[in-house]
Amino acid sequence: MPKKSKLLVCTDDSQHSRVALRYALKEAESLNFKVEMLHVIDPSEYNTLFMAGDKLREEKQEEAEKMMKMLVKEVKDFSTVKPAYKIREGLLSEEVRKAIEDDGNVHMLILGKAPEAAGKKDLITMLSAELVGKIMIPMLIVPGNLTDQQIEELT
């Protein structure tokens, strides 16, 4: 079996997501790995609106595409690795699992943790509870308040 050589990073437009991406890029440089960003669109935001739902779905897809392209541009001065990206639609944990299974080359899942999670639904706890035992790769949680210097020191 060939060695897996890709880091998968869950991304959105949050700061902690950007930090996780930067960490993944620096880690990929040191390991000579590829990086792929994954953004999952939750269809519950537009599934109940009948005909308007189609328009909202299209808008969400366009927003996600724009965001992913912006993230690729943002990191080009930070790293020699150019990340690829995928946009999927569905339940977050299910789509993350499917993306890992469909690819077959993912070495590790990297998630950013918001430093101010108090009072909010903790996505990391939910995702790790739903994915542990279903994905057979390590999951790395990156503190969302790391500086670029700290990322350099850790990778």
N, C-alpha and C positions, 0 to 999 in steps of 0.2 A: 504494500500500500504506500503510495507516494506521500511525502510529508505535506501537511496542510500549511499554506503560506498566506493566509488572508486574515486581517482583523476586521470584524464587523462592528460598526459603531451606530447605535441608535441616535438619530439626530432630529432636532426640531429647531425653532428659532430662539431657544433659551441660551443664556450664558453658560450654564453648566454643560450643555450639549457641546458648545464650542470648545470648552476646556477638554472634554473627553475626546473630541476629534483631534485636538492638538496633541494630546497625550498619545493617541493611537498613531498619529503620523510620525512622531519622534520614535516611538517604539518600533514602528515598521521600518524606519531608516536603519536602526541598529540591527534588526533581524533580517533585513532585505525582504520584507513582506509587502504585500499590497494592502490597501485600505479601501473598504467599501462602506459608504454611509447608507443607512436604511431609515426611511421615514415612512411611518404608517399613518394613513388617514382613517379616522374613525367614521364609518358610514352612518352611525346613528345620528350624526348632525344633520343629515339631509334625507334619510330614508323615509321619513314620515310625511314629507311635504309633496307627495305625488309629482305632478309635472314640474313644479318649482324645484324639486329634488334633483332633477337632471341638470338644471342650470347650476345649482349649488355644487353638485358633484364636479362638474366641469371647472368651476371656479376654484374649488379646493385642489384639484389636480394642477391647475395652472399656478396657483400660489405655491404649492409644494415644489413644482419644477423650478420656479423662480428662486425659491429659497435655497434649493440644493445647488443650483448654479452659482448663487451668491457665495455659499460656503466654500465651494471649490475655488473661487476667485480669492476669497479672504485668506486662504491658507497657502497660496502659491509662494508667498515670500517667506513663509515660516518653515517650509519643508520641501525637500526634493521629491517627495512622493505626491503624485497627483491622485487624489481619491476618486473612485468611481461612485456611483450612487444608484439606488433602487428606490422606487416609490411603490408601496403596496397599500392595499385597502382592506380593512377588516379589523378584527380584534387584535390589539397590540401583541399580546403574548403568543397568540396563534400565528400571526404573520412573522414574528421574529423566529419562531420555531421552524416554520415552513421555509423561510429564507435560508436558514442554516442547512436544513435538510436538502433543499433544492440545489444549493451551491456545491456542497461536498468538499469545499476547499477552505472552510472557515476554521481557523485555529482557535480564536477567542472572540467572545462577545464583550464589548466595552460599553459601559453605561456611565453617564455623568450624574452625579448626585447633587441636587440643589442644596446649598448650605442652610437655607432657611425653610426647611420642610415642615416646621411646626405648624399645626393647624391645617395642613393640606393633606390630601390623599397621597400617601407615600408610594410613588410609582416603583421605586426600587424594591420595596418589600413585596409588593404585589407581583412584579415581574419575576423576581427570584423565586417566590413561592410557587408560581405557576410553571416556571421553566426548569427548576432543579429536578433532575431525573428524566426530563424529556429531551434535553439537549446534552450531548455527550462531549462538551467542550468546556473549558474554564470560562467563568464570567468575572470580569474585572470591574469594580466600581471605583470611579475616579472622583475625588472630591471636587466639586464645582468651583471652588474658590482658589485653586492652585494658580500660581503665577507662571509665566513662561519660564522664568529662571528655575522654579521648583520642578517644572516638567523636565527641563534639561537635566537637572540633578538626578531625577528619578529614572530617567531612561538612559 
